[in-house]
Amino acid sequence: MRSALNFKLVIHILSFLLMIEAVALLISAAIAAIYDVNQVLQFNLLDAKGGFWSLIVSAVITLIIGLLGWRLTFGVNKLVSKKEGYLVVAFSWILISFFGSLPFYLSGYFPSFTDAFFETISGFTTTGASILTNIESLPKGLLFWRSLTHWIGGMGIIVLSLAILPLLGIGGMQLFAAESPGPTFDKIHPKVKETAKRLWAIYVLFTFLEVAFLMLGKMPFFDAVCHAFATMATGGFSTQNASVEDYSAFIQYVIIVFMILAGTNFSLHYYLLVGRVKDIWKNDEYKFYLGIIFFVTLIISTGLYFKMGFGVEKAFRDGLFQVVSILTTTGFVTADYLIWPPILWFVLFLLFFIGGSAGSTGGGVKVTRVLLLLKNSLLELKRLVHPNAIIPVRLNGKPVQQNIVFVVMSFFLIYISIFAFGAIILVGLGLDFISAIGASASSLGNIGPALGSVGPIENYAHLPSIAKWFLSFLMLLGRLELFTVLIIFSPTFWRK
């Protein structure tokens, strides 16, 4: 068993991921050319109309760096250990965000590299927090790349590569374990590569279906694609300044349905497609997930009806949309929930700490962890009455090992501690208390809209640069579920 880190292997894999990103950038450049063919004849990095040349130059730079790193490490030992898996996962998100920010920065549409990087890592981590004050002024090529970062990040750049890396002779189980969101990402096939292919097939299928339904609601093709990318990735980047608010009720309901699908464990979608419906309804997390949506929507909609004077359908739609959007960490908005009665937006704020299902594209603590914590807390009452009894926590009818419960409790404690620490730092950087706790919770939970000056109709442009870099780190922590990043800072990790 190897003990020393194989840095050449890490570089080899990261370089290959950069080559994949270069292809994605070229696709975005093609979109830019299609929507404005005249820009192809213009080459000005400081004002690349349509973003075409900024995307081309970024793709070339990314491809050269990727090819160089891949060629220099060619023939490396391709056995991936856990340590290399953690390093690849953590640094891949930083690296692809760095190179992915180049077209934003080179185009001249972003005032600084800090803003370009913030927007990009917000995209790849599917947070959806933006610094743009006029989204509609962005050319089509850059808008497409912005949405594509969501779609790539949604299922995970590492899961994407799992279907390809085996072709290079590189095993992927350690990468899959380090990347997959949630505590219980069920393998639906014995081989990791086949699991990745099936997950991506479902992901692509749902994306195509949503595009079709959005177009049925009269949404333009380009906007439909971008919103489908953002929905399935639970990202939240829209092509409109008002997000989804100005679209029809039909379109909003379509997005609600697909947000719910995106926030569901993708293994359950696979079960549905192969006819294993009973396995879906036996799933405790899924029932709890739908239960949260139902009961919180009931509370919010009732409040909007009686306190805000909304009609029945409007109260139901606005309440349901905001609940699903925040619970799944998508971040689309159809209303400014901060003008609602404080009790209502406080209830929504509590959803910041739940998130989507394990094995979904959603962020946050995850529904499974919350459910396990609640089950364990209730069982403590029984254990007090019967101290000698062995009463295990059960999930889906099966006992959960005590060490897993301890890990979940540790995760939640660390999560809340980081949230509190983040809020303190942001207050120290000049944010008011409400905005600080909102930004910290939103970034760590990969949600996007928050509270106060970074609320649903605001953005993050006004924050100081150091706050944007700090929030970018919180986004990365949240997307990789804390431990994958924090373990790298442990001295034990670097010992042989």
Helices and strands as residue ranges (DSSP letters): H 7-35, G 37-41, G 45-47, G 49-51, H 52-72, H 82-100, H 102-107, H 113-124, G 135-137, H 140-155, H 157-162, G 165-168, H 173-179, H 192-216, H 221-232, H 249-262, H 266-273, H 277-281, H 284-307, H 312-327, G 337-339, H 342-351, H 367-385, E 394-395, E 398-399, H 402-428, H 433-444, G 452-454, H 465-479, H 483-486, G 487-489, H 491-494
